[in-house]
Amino acid sequence: MLLQISAMTDQLSLFLCNSRPSFEQPQSLETLTKEIVAQLERMAIPQCIQALNVIRGELHKCSPMRNEPVDFVQWVAAGSVYANDYNPNSVAPPEMELLAHSILTDGYTQPIVTLPTDKGREVVDGFHRNRVCKENKEVSARVNNYLPVVSIKSSQSDLNDRIAATIRHNRARGKHSVDAMSDIVIELKRRNWSDLRIGKELGMDPDEVLRLTQITGLAEVFAEQEFSEAWEAGHAPSGSSELLSDVIEDYQPKNNGRILHTWENWECYKAGFYAERPPAGLSNEEGEEIYREFLSNPVAFASALDDVIAQWKNSCEHYLTNDRMNRIAWLGQASAAYAVQMPSGCRGGYNRLTKEQQVEADAIALQYLNKWLEANDREPATMAEALGRTEAELY
């Protein structure tokens, strides 16, 4: 049946692309279209979608808008679409809920921008639209576990251009982690992009490019520049930075020893680390109190940490190899999610501890951080190093 569709599609494409208008053509076009529709209606869903993609592809070849990616939207298996490793955009849980509601109510109104690869399709823009299909059973069932995609222009397939395209899409409507954006800028500078080009491609003014460069503390990158007085190196202005724990896909340069895993492979995510509220109908205040009680019990805290570093391989690799974040805080939140099912949103319970209890909890977390680091052939960290090279607090 697909062969029949392909043959009829070829006829339709030739008809539309090569024929000149005549009084007889509308009827011929109508007849040919009806034949194709009749064939499609007899197909099972997977075969029908495959055939429609073939038809759209052929029509796209002769479309006057064929230079625009949106002219050729395909439906592909959701499992073939995977996240990139450089997107610093984050969407908070309430906005994710709204996105799911929007898709359930209005349908998919925007395709996901992708790059075809040997592995499937890498997301350039639309990571969260991709997530909704994979996490929301109602959405997945409605679209038969397929996602609408377009392909980025072949001229934009280079990694530099894909990074720039992702940032352009995100900056038009989203928000970024300052630290993750800083790493993007540094990576592009390492790839010999000038400040002028970075600013043009990512929609930044020169001062913003310089500030993001300063955050990393990599003096060699901006040795010829004057320091801006607006931000001190290593610090972001108050209220401007997203917590790194909120960034689902956070980019880091590949040469700094980090090990990255995408969110769907994080054990902490599966354990409810990012849940919006405590389980069993508990209020956030009740959750914070449970969090406090847990951290105030050194034996229970240490036992949970022991299990986390032993059992959460992917999460520990992703987070504990990131020396830019507060790893002490992450271990506290991870152990609470593991042992008492309290999400990171209840981290305010740490502030309910006495100062002495906080010091003791931090010391226990450092002990297990170094236990994990040494077991993975890494240098142990001091408390200052474990608290991260940024001021972001995760507790």
Secondary structure, 3 states (H helix, E strand, C coil): CHHHHHHHHHHHHHHHHHCCCCCCHHHHHHHHHHHHHHHHHCCCHHHHHHHHHHHHHHHHHCCCCCCCHHHCCEEEEHHHEECCCCCCECCCHHHHHHHHHHHHHHCCCCCEEEEEECCEEEEEECHHHHHHHHHCHHHHHHCCCEEEEEECCHHHCCHHHHHHHHHHHHHCCCCECHHHHHHHHHHHHHCCCCHHHHHHHHCCCHHHHHHHHHHCCCHHHHCCCCCCCCCCCCCCCCCCCCCHHHCCCCCCCCCCCCCCCCHHHCHHHHCCCCCCCCCCCCCHHHHHHHHHHHHCCHHHHHHHHHHHHHHCHHHHHHHHCCCCCCHHHHHHHHHHHHHHCCCHHHHHHHHHCCHHHHHHHHHHHHHHHHHHHHHCCCCCCCHHHHCCCCCCCCC
